[in-house]
Amino acid sequence: MTLAELNALGDDEVRARLARCLAVPRWVEDVASGRPYADRAALLGTADAAARELTDDELDQALAGHPRIGERPGAGHDAGHSRREQAGVDPAAGDDVARLAAGNRDYEERFDRVFLIRAAGRGSAEILAELRRRLANDDATERAETVDNLREIALLRLEQEI
């Protein structure tokens, strides 16, 4: 889709497409209401700024749209995006899959939410290293890293949409 086509979409359709990038109604509304965008930079700038701060409820909404790293997307997840983003996680690599599963459990026990990372372009080893590093974060630092990764994912997905 081109930027001109995005600008011309009806309100419901643009909101549906944006929600696939970041399932936070306030973010969707902020980005949708900025139309028409003069260029990609303006669109991405608005999307970036709107994703930098998320309330606790928005963070929960956004995380609900993401499967655990190393797991197949299920109901409520954007399967197409998730499969592409986790392409570097090889489900046939048994040791890595087992370590990711254990790391996911440790993370959820520690932070009471799913571990989220911009997985696109990263392999299992790098994701595991980041997971281990982030387990040592305090709550505020980890929340900020999670929000930043959600922002990166949203921008990557938006760039794929246009």
DSSP file (Angstrom, degrees, kcal/mol; ACC not computed):
  #  RESIDUE AA STRUCTURE BP1 BP2  ACC     N-H-->O    O-->H-N    N-H-->O    O-->H-N    TCO  KAPPA ALPHA  PHI   PSI    X-CA   Y-CA   Z-CA
    1    1 A M              0   0    0      0, 0.0     2,-0.2     0, 0.0     3,-0.0   0.000 360.0 360.0 360.0 140.5    0.0    0.0    0.0
    2    2 A T     >  -     0   0    0      1,-0.1     4,-2.3     4,-0.0     5,-0.1  -0.477 360.0-110.1 -89.7 166.2    1.2    3.5   -0.8
    3    3 A L  H  > S+     0   0    0      1,-0.2     4,-2.8     2,-0.2    34,-0.2   0.893 120.8  55.0 -61.7 -39.7    1.1    6.5    1.5
    4    4 A A  H  > S+     0   0    0      1,-0.2     4,-1.5     2,-0.2    -1,-0.2   0.901 108.3  48.6 -61.2 -39.9   -1.6    8.0   -0.7
    5    5 A E  H  > S+     0   0    0      2,-0.2     4,-0.9     1,-0.2    -1,-0.2   0.899 110.8  50.4 -67.2 -39.7   -3.7    4.8   -0.4
    6    6 A L  H >< S+     0   0    0     -4,-2.3     3,-0.8     1,-0.2    -2,-0.2   0.931 109.9  50.3 -61.7 -45.2   -3.3    4.9    3.3
    7    7 A N  H 3< S+     0   0    0     -4,-2.8    -1,-0.2     1,-0.2    -2,-0.2   0.827 111.8  49.4 -60.4 -32.2   -4.4    8.5    3.4
    8    8 A A  H 3< S+     0   0    0     -4,-1.5    -1,-0.2    -5,-0.2    -2,-0.2   0.576  85.4 112.5 -87.8 -10.6   -7.4    7.7    1.3
    9    9 A L  S << S-     0   0    0     -4,-0.9    -3,-0.0    -3,-0.8     2,-0.0  -0.226  75.6-103.3 -61.3 151.3   -8.6    4.7    3.4
   10   10 A G     >  -     0   0    0      1,-0.1     4,-2.5     4,-0.0     5,-0.3  -0.322  36.0-104.7 -67.1 160.0  -11.9    5.0    5.2
   11   11 A D  H  > S+     0   0    0      1,-0.2     4,-2.2     2,-0.2     5,-0.2   0.894 118.7  48.5 -57.1 -45.0  -11.6    5.5    9.0
   12   12 A D  H  > S+     0   0    0      1,-0.2     4,-2.1     2,-0.2    -1,-0.2   0.913 113.1  47.5 -64.2 -42.4  -12.6    2.0    9.9
   13   13 A E  H  > S+     0   0    0      2,-0.2     4,-2.2     1,-0.2    -2,-0.2   0.911 112.2  48.2 -67.6 -42.4  -10.1    0.4    7.5
   14   14 A V  H  X S+     0   0    0     -4,-2.5     4,-2.5     1,-0.2    -1,-0.2   0.907 112.0  50.4 -65.6 -39.4   -7.2    2.6    8.5
   15   15 A R  H  X S+     0   0    0     -4,-2.2     4,-2.3    -5,-0.3    -1,-0.2   0.899 109.7  50.6 -64.8 -39.5   -7.9    1.9   12.2
   16   16 A A  H  X S+     0   0    0     -4,-2.1     4,-0.9     2,-0.2    -2,-0.2   0.915 112.3  46.9 -63.7 -43.0   -8.0   -1.8   11.5
   17   17 A R  H  < S+     0   0    0     -4,-2.2     3,-0.5     1,-0.2     4,-0.5   0.904 113.4  48.1 -66.2 -41.2   -4.6   -1.7    9.7
   18   18 A L  H >X S+     0   0    0     -4,-2.5     4,-1.9     1,-0.2     3,-1.5   0.880 104.1  60.3 -67.5 -36.9   -3.0    0.4   12.4
   19   19 A A  H 3< S+     0   0    0     -4,-2.3    -1,-0.2     1,-0.3    -2,-0.2   0.779  97.4  60.7 -62.8 -25.7   -4.3   -1.9   15.1
   20   20 A R  T 3< S+     0   0    0     -4,-0.9    -1,-0.3    -3,-0.5    -2,-0.2   0.710 106.7  47.5 -71.9 -18.8   -2.3   -4.7   13.5
   21   21 A C  T <4 S-     0   0    0     -3,-1.5     2,-0.3    -4,-0.5    -2,-0.2   0.873 137.4  -4.4 -86.5 -42.5    0.8   -2.6   14.1
   22   22 A L     <  -     0   0    0     -4,-1.9     2,-2.4   132,-0.1    -1,-0.3  -0.838  65.4-143.8-155.1 111.9    0.1   -1.8   17.7
   23   23 A A        +     0   0    0     -2,-0.3    41,-0.1    39,-0.2    -4,-0.1  -0.337  61.9 117.6 -81.2  60.5   -3.2   -2.8   19.4
   24   24 A V     >  -     0   0    0     -2,-2.4     4,-2.6     1,-0.1     3,-0.5  -0.959  56.0-151.0-127.5 109.9   -3.5    0.3   21.5
   25   25 A P  H  > S+     0   0    0      0, 0.0     4,-2.6     0, 0.0     5,-0.2   0.842  95.9  52.2 -53.1 -39.4   -6.7    2.3   20.7
   26   26 A R  H  > S+     0   0    0      2,-0.2     4,-2.6     1,-0.2     5,-0.2   0.915 111.8  46.6 -64.4 -41.5   -5.1    5.7   21.7
   27   27 A W  H  > S+     0   0    0     -3,-0.5     4,-2.6     2,-0.2     5,-0.3   0.932 112.1  50.8 -63.8 -45.7   -2.1    5.1   19.5
   28   28 A V  H  X S+     0   0    0     -4,-2.6     4,-3.0     1,-0.2     5,-0.2   0.932 113.0  46.1 -56.7 -47.2   -4.3    4.0   16.6
   29   29 A E  H  X S+     0   0    0     -4,-2.6     4,-2.7    -5,-0.2    -1,-0.2   0.912 110.9  52.1 -64.8 -43.1   -6.4    7.2   17.0
   30   30 A D  H  < S+     0   0    0     -4,-2.6     4,-0.5     1,-0.2    -1,-0.2   0.919 116.2  40.2 -58.9 -44.3   -3.4    9.4   17.3
   31   31 A V  H >< S+     0   0    0     -4,-2.6     3,-0.9     1,-0.2     4,-0.2   0.923 116.6  48.7 -73.4 -43.8   -1.9    8.0   14.1
   32   32 A A  H >< S+     0   0    0     -4,-3.0     3,-1.5    -5,-0.3    -2,-0.2   0.891 107.9  54.6 -63.1 -39.4   -5.2    7.9   12.2
   33   33 A S  T 3< S+     0   0    0     -4,-2.7    -1,-0.2     1,-0.3    -2,-0.2   0.623  95.0  69.5 -73.9 -10.8   -6.2   11.4   13.1
   34   34 A G  T <  S+     0   0    0     -3,-0.9    -1,-0.3    -4,-0.5    -2,-0.2   0.534  84.6 153.9 -81.5  -6.1   -2.9   12.8   11.7
   35   35 A R    <   +     0   0    0     -3,-1.5     2,-0.1    -4,-0.2     3,-0.0  -0.364  38.1  54.1 -70.1 150.8   -4.0   12.0    8.2
   36   36 A P  S    S-     0   0    0      0, 0.0     2,-0.4     0, 0.0   -32,-0.1   0.496  75.2-162.2 -81.6 143.7   -3.4   13.0    5.5
   37   37 A Y        -     0   0    0    -34,-0.2   -30,-0.1     1,-0.1     3,-0.1  -0.756  15.3-148.6 -92.5 136.5    0.4   12.6    5.8
   38   38 A A  S    S-     0   0    0     -2,-0.4     2,-0.3     1,-0.2    -1,-0.1   0.823  77.1  -9.9 -72.2 -31.8    2.6   14.5    3.5
   39   39 A D  S  > S-     0   0    0      1,-0.1     4,-1.8   -36,-0.1     3,-0.3  -0.962  75.2 -92.9-159.0 171.5    5.3   11.8    3.5
   40   40 A R  H  > S+     0   0    0     -2,-0.3     4,-3.2     1,-0.2     5,-0.3   0.865 119.4  59.5 -60.3 -37.9    6.4    8.6    5.2
   41   41 A A  H  > S+     0   0    0      1,-0.2     4,-2.3     2,-0.2    -1,-0.2   0.893 105.3  48.6 -60.6 -40.2    8.6   10.6    7.6
   42   42 A A  H  > S+     0   0    0     -3,-0.3     4,-2.2     2,-0.2    -1,-0.2   0.923 113.4  47.0 -65.9 -43.9    5.6   12.5    8.9
   43   43 A L  H  X S+     0   0    0     -4,-1.8     4,-2.5     1,-0.2    -2,-0.2   0.955 115.5  44.5 -61.1 -51.1    3.6    9.3    9.4
   44   44 A L  H  X S+     0   0    0     -4,-3.2     4,-2.6     1,-0.2    -1,-0.2   0.839 111.3  54.6 -66.1 -32.9    6.5    7.4   11.1
   45   45 A G  H  X S+     0   0    0     -4,-2.3     4,-2.4    -5,-0.3    -1,-0.2   0.915 110.5  45.1 -65.2 -43.6    7.3   10.5   13.3
   46   46 A T  H  X S+     0   0    0     -4,-2.2     4,-2.3     2,-0.2    -2,-0.2   0.928 115.1  48.0 -64.6 -45.2    3.7   10.6   14.5
   47   47 A A  H  X S+     0   0    0     -4,-2.5     4,-1.2     2,-0.2    -2,-0.2   0.906 112.5  49.5 -62.6 -42.4    3.6    6.9   15.1
   48   48 A D  H >X S+     0   0    0     -4,-2.6     3,-0.6     1,-0.2     4,-0.6   0.943 112.4  46.1 -61.6 -50.5    6.9    7.0   16.9
   49   49 A A  H >< S+     0   0    0     -4,-2.4     3,-0.9     1,-0.2     4,-0.4   0.892 111.3  52.3 -62.0 -40.3    5.9    9.8   19.2
   50   50 A A  H 3< S+     0   0    0     -4,-2.3     3,-0.3     1,-0.2    -1,-0.2   0.738 110.0  49.2 -70.0 -22.0    2.6    8.2   20.0
   51   51 A A  H << S+     0   0    0     -4,-1.2    -1,-0.2    -3,-0.6   100,-0.2   0.470  87.4  84.6 -95.6  -2.7    4.2    4.9   21.0
   52   52 A R  S << S+     0   0    0     -3,-0.9     2,-0.5    -4,-0.6    -1,-0.2   0.788  94.0  39.9 -73.7 -26.5    6.9    6.3   23.3
   53   53 A E        +     0   0    0     -4,-0.4     2,-0.4    -3,-0.3    -1,-0.2  -0.985  67.6 176.2-126.7 123.2    4.6    6.5   26.4
   54   54 A L        -     0   0    0     -2,-0.5    93,-0.1    -3,-0.1    -3,-0.1  -0.983  25.2-130.6-125.0 137.3    2.1    3.7   27.2
   55   55 A T     >  -     0   0    0     -2,-0.4     4,-2.6     1,-0.1     5,-0.2  -0.277  36.9-101.3 -70.5 169.7   -0.1    3.5   30.3
   56   56 A D  H  > S+     0   0    0      1,-0.2     4,-2.3     2,-0.2     5,-0.1   0.908 126.0  49.7 -60.3 -41.5   -0.2    0.3   32.2
   57   57 A D  H  > S+     0   0    0      2,-0.2     4,-2.5     1,-0.2    -1,-0.2   0.909 110.9  49.2 -63.8 -41.6   -3.5   -0.6   30.5
   58   58 A E  H  > S+     0   0    0      2,-0.2     4,-2.7     1,-0.2    -2,-0.2   0.892 109.2  52.6 -64.6 -39.2   -2.1    0.2   27.1
   59   59 A L  H  X S+     0   0    0     -4,-2.6     4,-2.5     2,-0.2    -2,-0.2   0.931 110.4  47.8 -61.5 -45.0    0.9   -1.9   27.8
   60   60 A D  H  X S+     0   0    0     -4,-2.3     4,-1.6     2,-0.2    -2,-0.2   0.914 111.9  50.3 -61.6 -43.0   -1.3   -4.9   28.7
   61   61 A Q  H  X S+     0   0    0     -4,-2.5     4,-0.5     1,-0.2    -2,-0.2   0.928 112.6  46.7 -60.2 -45.7   -3.4   -4.3   25.6
   62   62 A A  H >< S+     0   0    0     -4,-2.7     3,-1.3     1,-0.2   -39,-0.2   0.914 110.7  50.8 -65.7 -43.6   -0.4   -4.3   23.4
   63   63 A L  H >< S+     0   0    0     -4,-2.5     3,-1.9     1,-0.3    -1,-0.2   0.798  97.5  68.3 -66.9 -28.0    1.2   -7.4   24.9
   64   64 A A  H 3< S+     0   0    0     -4,-1.6    -1,-0.3     1,-0.3    -2,-0.2   0.749  95.4  58.2 -62.3 -22.1   -2.0   -9.3   24.5
   65   65 A G  T << S+     0   0    0     -3,-1.3    13,-1.0    -4,-0.5    -1,-0.3   0.363  95.9  76.8 -88.7   5.4   -1.3   -9.2   20.7
   66   66 A H    <   -     0   0    0     -3,-1.9     3,-0.1    11,-0.2    48,-0.1  -0.961  70.0-141.1-123.0 129.3    2.1  -10.9   21.0
   67   67 A P        -     0   0    0      0, 0.0     3,-0.1     0, 0.0    -2,-0.1  -0.371  41.0 -85.0 -75.4 164.1    2.8  -14.6   21.4
   68   68 A R    >   -     0   0    0      4,-0.2     3,-2.1     1,-0.1     2,-0.2  -0.377  56.8 -91.3 -61.9 147.8    5.7  -15.7   23.6
   69   69 A I  T 3  S+     0   0    0     46,-0.4    35,-0.1     1,-0.3    -1,-0.1  -0.450 116.0  20.8 -61.2 130.1    9.0  -15.8   21.8
   70   70 A G  T 3  S+     0   0    0      1,-0.3     2,-0.3    -2,-0.2    -1,-0.3   0.357 105.2 103.0  90.9  -5.3    9.5  -19.3   20.3
   71   71 A E  S <  S-     0   0    0     -3,-2.1    -1,-0.3     1,-0.0     3,-0.1  -0.805  76.8-106.3-109.5 153.2    5.8  -20.1   20.4
   72   72 A R        -     0   0    0     -2,-0.3    -4,-0.2     1,-0.1     2,-0.1  -0.483  42.7-102.0 -72.2 143.7    3.3  -20.1   17.5
   73   73 A P        -     0   0    0      0, 0.0     2,-0.2     0, 0.0    -1,-0.1  -0.381  45.0-175.0 -64.3 144.6    0.8  -17.3   17.4
   74   74 A G    >   -     0   0    0      1,-0.2     3,-2.0    -3,-0.1     5,-0.1  -0.405  42.3 -30.8-121.2-160.1   -2.7  -18.2   18.6
   75   75 A A  T 3  S+     0   0    0      1,-0.3    -1,-0.2    -2,-0.2     3,-0.1  -0.310 128.5  24.3 -58.6 137.2   -6.0  -16.5   18.8
   76   76 A G  T 3  S+     0   0    0      1,-0.3     2,-0.3    -3,-0.1    -1,-0.3   0.358 101.6 106.1  87.7  -5.4   -5.7  -12.7   19.3
   77   77 A H  S <  S-     0   0    0     -3,-2.0     2,-1.3   -11,-0.0    -1,-0.3  -0.775  79.0-117.6-104.4 151.0   -2.2  -12.6   17.8
   78   78 A D     >  -     0   0    0    -13,-1.0     4,-2.7    -2,-0.3     5,-0.2  -0.740  33.7-170.6 -84.2  94.8   -1.3  -11.2   14.4
   79   79 A A  H  > S+     0   0    0     -2,-1.3     4,-2.6     1,-0.2     5,-0.2   0.869  77.0  52.8 -60.1 -42.6    0.0  -14.5   13.0
   80   80 A G  H  > S+     0   0    0      1,-0.2     4,-1.9     2,-0.2    -1,-0.2   0.949 114.5  40.2 -61.8 -50.4    1.5  -13.1    9.8
   81   81 A H  H  > S+     0   0    0      1,-0.2     4,-2.9     2,-0.2     5,-0.2   0.933 115.4  52.2 -63.2 -45.4    3.6  -10.4   11.5
   82   82 A S  H  X S+     0   0    0     -4,-2.7     4,-2.1     1,-0.2    -2,-0.2   0.900 108.6  49.7 -61.4 -42.1    4.6  -12.7   14.4
   83   83 A R  H  < S+     0   0    0     -4,-2.6    -1,-0.2    -5,-0.2    -2,-0.2   0.929 114.1  45.2 -62.6 -44.4    5.8  -15.5   12.1
   84   84 A R  H >< S+     0   0    0     -4,-1.9     3,-1.3    -5,-0.2    -2,-0.2   0.923 113.8  49.5 -63.7 -43.8    7.9  -13.0   10.1
   85   85 A E  H 3< S+     0   0    0     -4,-2.9     3,-0.4     1,-0.3    37,-0.4   0.835 115.2  42.8 -67.9 -32.0    9.3  -11.3   13.2
   86   86 A Q  T >< S+     0   0    0     -4,-2.1     3,-2.0    -5,-0.2    -1,-0.3   0.131  76.5 116.9 -99.7  20.7   10.3  -14.6   14.8
   87   87 A A  T <  S+     0   0    0     -3,-1.3    -1,-0.2     1,-0.3    -2,-0.1   0.779  70.6  60.7 -59.9 -26.6   11.7  -16.1   11.7
   88   88 A G  T 3  S+     0   0    0     -3,-0.4    36,-1.1    34,-0.3     2,-0.9   0.551  84.7  87.3 -78.8  -7.4   15.2  -16.2   13.3
   89   89 A V  S <  S-     0   0    0     -3,-2.0    -1,-0.1    34,-0.2   -19,-0.1  -0.838  72.8-152.3 -95.8 108.1   13.9  -18.5   16.1
   90   90 A D    >   -     0   0    0     -2,-0.9     3,-1.8     1,-0.2     7,-0.2  -0.705   8.7-160.8 -86.3 110.6   14.3  -22.0   14.7
   91   91 A P  T 3  S+     0   0    0      0, 0.0    -1,-0.2     0, 0.0     6,-0.1   0.691  91.2  62.3 -64.9 -15.5   11.6  -24.3   16.3
   92   92 A A  T 3  S+     0   0    0      1,-0.1     2,-1.6     5,-0.0     3,-0.1   0.627  78.8  90.9 -82.5 -13.5   13.8  -27.3   15.2
   93   93 A A    <>  -     0   0    0     -3,-1.8     4,-2.5     1,-0.2     3,-0.2  -0.632  62.6-172.8 -83.6  86.4   16.6  -26.1   17.5
   94   94 A G  H  > S+     0   0    0     -2,-1.6     4,-2.5     1,-0.2     5,-0.2   0.831  76.0  50.4 -53.5 -44.9   15.6  -28.1   20.5
   95   95 A D  H  > S+     0   0    0      1,-0.2     4,-2.5     2,-0.2    -1,-0.2   0.928 113.2  45.7 -63.6 -44.7   18.0  -26.6   23.0
   96   96 A D  H  > S+     0   0    0     -3,-0.2     4,-2.9     2,-0.2     5,-0.2   0.914 112.6  50.8 -64.6 -41.9   17.2  -23.0   22.1
   97   97 A V  H  X S+     0   0    0     -4,-2.5     4,-2.4    -7,-0.2    -1,-0.2   0.920 112.1  47.3 -62.0 -43.1   13.5  -23.7   22.2
   98   98 A A  H  X S+     0   0    0     -4,-2.5     4,-2.3    -5,-0.2    -1,-0.2   0.904 113.3  48.4 -65.0 -41.0   13.8  -25.3   25.6
   99   99 A R  H  X S+     0   0    0     -4,-2.5     4,-2.8     2,-0.2    -2,-0.2   0.895 111.6  49.8 -67.1 -39.2   15.9  -22.3   26.9
  100  100 A L  H  X S+     0   0    0     -4,-2.9     4,-3.1     2,-0.2    -2,-0.2   0.916 110.5  50.1 -63.6 -42.3   13.5  -19.8   25.5
  101  101 A A  H  X S+     0   0    0     -4,-2.4     4,-2.1     2,-0.2    -2,-0.2   0.924 113.7  45.1 -61.9 -44.2   10.6  -21.6   27.2
  102  102 A A  H  X S+     0   0    0     -4,-2.3     4,-2.5     2,-0.2    -2,-0.2   0.913 114.2  49.3 -65.8 -42.1   12.4  -21.6   30.5
  103  103 A G  H  X S+     0   0    0     -4,-2.8     4,-2.8     2,-0.2    -2,-0.2   0.901 108.6  52.9 -63.4 -41.4   13.4  -18.0   30.1
  104  104 A N  H  X S+     0   0    0     -4,-3.1     4,-2.7     2,-0.2     5,-0.2   0.924 110.4  48.1 -59.0 -44.2    9.9  -17.0   29.2
  105  105 A R  H  X S+     0   0    0     -4,-2.1     4,-2.3     2,-0.2    -2,-0.2   0.931 112.9  47.8 -62.4 -45.6    8.7  -18.7   32.5
  106  106 A D  H  X S+     0   0    0     -4,-2.5     4,-2.3     1,-0.2    -2,-0.2   0.915 113.4  48.4 -60.8 -43.3   11.4  -17.0   34.5
  107  107 A Y  H  X S+     0   0    0     -4,-2.8     4,-3.5     2,-0.2     5,-0.4   0.935 111.6  48.2 -64.1 -47.0   10.5  -13.6   33.0
  108  108 A E  H  X S+     0   0    0     -4,-2.7     4,-1.8     1,-0.2    -1,-0.2   0.870 112.7  49.2 -64.1 -36.0    6.8  -14.0   33.5
  109  109 A E  H  < S+     0   0    0     -4,-2.3    -1,-0.2    -5,-0.2    -2,-0.2   0.900 117.3  41.8 -66.8 -39.9    7.4  -15.0   37.1
  110  110 A R  H  < S+     0   0    0     -4,-2.3    -2,-0.2    -5,-0.2    -3,-0.2   0.912 132.8  18.5 -74.1 -44.7    9.7  -12.0   37.6
  111  111 A F  H  < S-     0   0    0     -4,-3.5    -3,-0.2     2,-0.3    -2,-0.2   0.493  92.2-127.7-112.2  -5.4    7.7   -9.3   35.8
  112  112 A D  S  < S+     0   0    0     -4,-1.8     2,-0.3    -5,-0.4    -4,-0.2   0.851  79.3  79.4  60.2  37.7    4.2  -10.8   35.6
  113  113 A R  S    S-     0   0    0     -6,-0.3    -2,-0.3   -50,-0.0    -1,-0.2  -0.969  89.9 -80.2-161.1 164.4    3.9  -10.3   31.8
  114  114 A V        -     0   0    0     -2,-0.3     2,-0.4     1,-0.1    -9,-0.1  -0.406  48.7-109.5 -69.0 143.0    5.1  -11.9   28.6
  115  115 A F        -     0   0    0    -11,-0.1   -46,-0.4    -2,-0.1     2,-0.4  -0.606  40.4-169.5 -71.8 128.7    8.7  -11.2   27.5
  116  116 A L        +     0   0    0     -2,-0.4     2,-0.3   -48,-0.1    33,-0.1  -0.984  14.5 159.8-127.5 134.4    8.6   -9.0   24.4
  117  117 A I        -     0   0    0     -2,-0.4     2,-1.4    32,-0.1     3,-0.1  -0.991  51.9-102.8-146.3 147.7   11.5   -8.1   22.2
  118  118 A R        +     0   0    0     -2,-0.3    32,-0.1     1,-0.2    -2,-0.0  -0.632  46.2 177.6 -70.0 100.7   11.8   -6.8   18.6
  119  119 A A    >   +     0   0    0     -2,-1.4     3,-2.6     2,-0.1   -31,-0.2   0.689  36.3 116.2 -83.9 -20.2   12.7  -10.2   17.3
  120  120 A A  T 3  S+     0   0    0      1,-0.3   -35,-0.1    -3,-0.1   -34,-0.1  -0.275  88.5   9.1 -55.5 127.1   12.9   -9.2   13.6
  121  121 A G  T 3  S+     0   0    0      1,-0.3     2,-0.4   -36,-0.1    -1,-0.3   0.491 108.6 108.2  81.9   3.6   16.5   -9.7   12.4
  122  122 A R    <   -     0   0    0     -3,-2.6   -34,-0.3   -37,-0.4    -1,-0.3  -0.902  56.6-144.2-116.1 143.7   17.6  -11.5   15.6
  123  123 A G     >  -     0   0    0     -2,-0.4     4,-2.3    -3,-0.1   -34,-0.2  -0.422  36.3 -93.2 -94.6 176.0   18.4  -15.2   16.0
  124  124 A S  H  > S+     0   0    0    -36,-1.1     4,-2.9     1,-0.2     5,-0.2   0.886 121.8  54.0 -56.9 -44.2   17.7  -17.4   19.0
  125  125 A A  H  > S+     0   0    0      1,-0.2     4,-2.2     2,-0.2    -1,-0.2   0.913 110.9  45.1 -61.8 -43.6   21.1  -16.8   20.6
  126  126 A E  H  > S+     0   0    0      2,-0.2     4,-2.2     1,-0.2    -1,-0.2   0.904 113.7  49.8 -67.1 -40.5   20.8  -13.0   20.6
  127  127 A I  H  X S+     0   0    0     -4,-2.3     4,-2.6     2,-0.2    -2,-0.2   0.922 111.1  49.6 -63.8 -43.8   17.2  -13.2   21.9
  128  128 A L  H  X S+     0   0    0     -4,-2.9     4,-2.6     2,-0.2    -2,-0.2   0.903 109.8  51.2 -61.4 -41.3   18.2  -15.5   24.7
  129  129 A A  H  X S+     0   0    0     -4,-2.2     4,-2.4    -5,-0.2    -1,-0.2   0.913 112.0  46.8 -63.0 -42.3   21.1  -13.2   25.6
  130  130 A E  H  X S+     0   0    0     -4,-2.2     4,-3.0     2,-0.2    -2,-0.2   0.903 110.3  52.9 -66.0 -41.1   18.7  -10.2   25.8
  131  131 A L  H  X S+     0   0    0     -4,-2.6     4,-1.5     2,-0.2    -2,-0.2   0.941 111.4  46.2 -59.3 -47.5   16.2  -12.2   27.8
  132  132 A R  H  X S+     0   0    0     -4,-2.6     4,-0.5     1,-0.2    -2,-0.2   0.917 113.7  48.9 -61.8 -43.9   18.9  -13.1   30.4
  133  133 A R  H >< S+     0   0    0     -4,-2.4     3,-1.3     1,-0.2    -2,-0.2   0.929 111.0  49.6 -61.0 -45.3   20.2   -9.5   30.5
  134  134 A R  H >< S+     0   0    0     -4,-3.0     3,-1.5     1,-0.3    -1,-0.2   0.743  95.3  70.8 -71.5 -22.5   16.7   -8.1   30.9
  135  135 A L  H 3< S+     0   0    0     -4,-1.5    -1,-0.3     1,-0.3    -2,-0.2   0.764  96.1  55.8 -61.7 -22.9   15.9  -10.5   33.8
  136  136 A A  T << S+     0   0    0     -3,-1.3    -1,-0.3    -4,-0.5    -2,-0.2   0.529  87.0 107.8 -86.4  -6.5   18.4   -8.5   35.8
  137  137 A N  S <  S-     0   0    0     -3,-1.5     2,-0.1    -4,-0.2    -3,-0.0  -0.311  73.4-118.1 -67.3 152.1   16.5   -5.2   35.2
  138  138 A D     >  -     0   0    0      1,-0.1     4,-2.6    -2,-0.0     5,-0.2  -0.427  39.2 -96.5 -78.3 170.0   14.5   -3.5   37.9
  139  139 A D  H  > S+     0   0    0      1,-0.2     4,-2.4     2,-0.2     5,-0.2   0.894 122.1  47.3 -58.6 -45.1   10.8   -3.1   37.2
  140  140 A A  H  > S+     0   0    0      2,-0.2     4,-2.2     1,-0.2    -1,-0.2   0.910 113.2  47.9 -66.5 -42.0   10.9    0.4   35.9
  141  141 A T  H  > S+     0   0    0      1,-0.2     4,-2.3     2,-0.2    -1,-0.2   0.926 113.6  47.6 -63.5 -44.5   13.9   -0.2   33.6
  142  142 A E  H  X S+     0   0    0     -4,-2.6     4,-2.5     2,-0.2    -2,-0.2   0.890 109.4  52.8 -67.2 -38.1   12.2   -3.4   32.2
  143  143 A R  H  X S+     0   0    0     -4,-2.4     4,-2.5    -5,-0.2    -1,-0.2   0.934 110.3  48.8 -60.5 -44.6    8.9   -1.6   31.6
  144  144 A A  H  X S+     0   0    0     -4,-2.2     4,-2.3     1,-0.2    -2,-0.2   0.895 111.4  49.4 -62.8 -40.7   10.7    1.1   29.7
  145  145 A E  H  X S+     0   0    0     -4,-2.3     4,-2.3     2,-0.2    -1,-0.2   0.892 110.4  50.9 -65.5 -38.4   12.5   -1.5   27.6
  146  146 A T  H  X S+     0   0    0     -4,-2.5     4,-2.4     2,-0.2    -2,-0.2   0.935 111.0  47.6 -64.2 -46.0    9.3   -3.3   26.9
  147  147 A V  H  X S+     0   0    0     -4,-2.5     4,-2.3     1,-0.2    -2,-0.2   0.909 111.6  51.2 -61.0 -42.3    7.6   -0.1   25.7
  148  148 A D  H  X S+     0   0    0     -4,-2.3     4,-2.3     1,-0.2    -1,-0.2   0.898 110.0  49.0 -64.3 -39.8   10.6    0.7   23.5
  149  149 A N  H  X S+     0   0    0     -4,-2.3     4,-2.5     2,-0.2    -1,-0.2   0.888 109.6  52.1 -66.6 -38.4   10.5   -2.7   21.9
  150  150 A L  H  X S+     0   0    0     -4,-2.4     4,-2.7     2,-0.2    -2,-0.2   0.913 109.4  50.6 -60.5 -42.2    6.7   -2.4   21.3
  151  151 A R  H  X S+     0   0    0     -4,-2.3     4,-2.4     2,-0.2    -2,-0.2   0.932 110.3  48.8 -61.1 -46.5    7.4    1.0   19.6
  152  152 A E  H  X S+     0   0    0     -4,-2.3     4,-2.3     1,-0.2    -2,-0.2   0.912 112.7  48.0 -60.7 -43.0   10.1   -0.6   17.4
  153  153 A I  H  X S+     0   0    0     -4,-2.5     4,-2.8     2,-0.2     5,-0.2   0.923 110.4  51.8 -63.4 -44.6    7.8   -3.4   16.4
  154  154 A A  H  X S+     0   0    0     -4,-2.7     4,-2.5     1,-0.2    -2,-0.2   0.910 111.1  47.3 -59.6 -43.2    4.9   -1.0   15.7
  155  155 A L  H  X S+     0   0    0     -4,-2.4     4,-2.5     2,-0.2    -1,-0.2   0.904 111.9  49.7 -67.8 -40.5    7.2    1.1   13.4
  156  156 A L  H  X S+     0   0    0     -4,-2.3     4,-1.6     2,-0.2    -2,-0.2   0.932 113.3  46.7 -61.7 -44.7    8.5   -2.0   11.6
  157  157 A R  H  X S+     0   0    0     -4,-2.8     4,-1.5     1,-0.2    -2,-0.2   0.906 111.3  51.2 -64.2 -41.3    5.0   -3.3   11.1
  158  158 A L  H  X S+     0   0    0     -4,-2.5     4,-1.5     1,-0.2     3,-0.2   0.910 107.6  52.8 -63.3 -41.7    3.8    0.1    9.9
  159  159 A E  H  < S+     0   0    0     -4,-2.5    -1,-0.2     1,-0.2    -2,-0.2   0.851 108.5  51.3 -62.2 -33.0    6.6    0.3    7.4
  160  160 A Q  H  < S+     0   0    0     -4,-1.6    -1,-0.2     1,-0.2    -2,-0.2   0.801 106.6  55.0 -72.1 -28.2    5.5   -3.1    6.0
  161  161 A E  H  <        0   0    0     -4,-1.5    -2,-0.2    -3,-0.2    -1,-0.2   0.792 360.0 360.0 -75.7 -28.3    1.9   -1.8    5.7
  162  162 A I     <        0   0    0     -4,-1.5  -159,-0.2    -5,-0.1    -2,-0.2   0.424 360.0 360.0-114.3 360.0    2.9    1.2    3.5
